[in-house]
């Protein structure tokens, strides 16, 4: 599932939810909701997450 991919990649980079959120300009709660599968992020947020986690959009958000 995509939420697991994001969480695993974030942890591999040693980022907390707050760290990742600060790097892409969103709140920690936004990252929490994305990882919980309760929020569908905008393309801007998806691109920011992908850039910070050095992954493609498909790797993190693809089915």
N, C-alpha and C positions, 0 to 999 in steps of 0.2 A: 504494500500500500504506500501511496505517496507520503503520507504523514510519517511513516517509519523511515523512509529514505531521507527525508529532511532532517529528522531528529538524529539519525545515525551520522549523517554528514556533519551536522553541527557539532556533535560530540567529538567526532574525529578531529575537527579543527580546534577543539578545546574551547568553544564558545558556549557561554550560557545563553539562555533565551534573551536575557537583557543585553548581552554583548552583541548578538546578531541583530537584534532590534535596533540598537543604537547605530550600528554600521549602515543600516538601510533606511533609517529614518521613520521607523514605526514604533509602536509600544511593545513591551514584553507581552502584554495580553494578546496582541495580534499574532505574535509567533506562537503563543500557547494555543490559540484557537485554530491556527493553521495545522499545527501538529496534532491537535485533537480531532481534526476533520470536521470542525464546526464553522469554518470560514473559508470561502473561496477567494483567494487573493487576486488583486488586479494584476495585469501584465507587468506593470511597473514594479510591484512588490516581488513577483515571481522572478523577474530579471535581476533584481537586487539580491535576492537570496541565492540565485544561481551564480552570480558573479562572486559573492562573498564566499561561497562554498566550493568555488572552482569546479562547477559542474554545468552540464547543459540543461536547458529547460526540460528536454525529454528525459534525462536521467532522474531528475527530481520530481517532475510533475506529470510525466507520461504514464500511460496505463500499463 
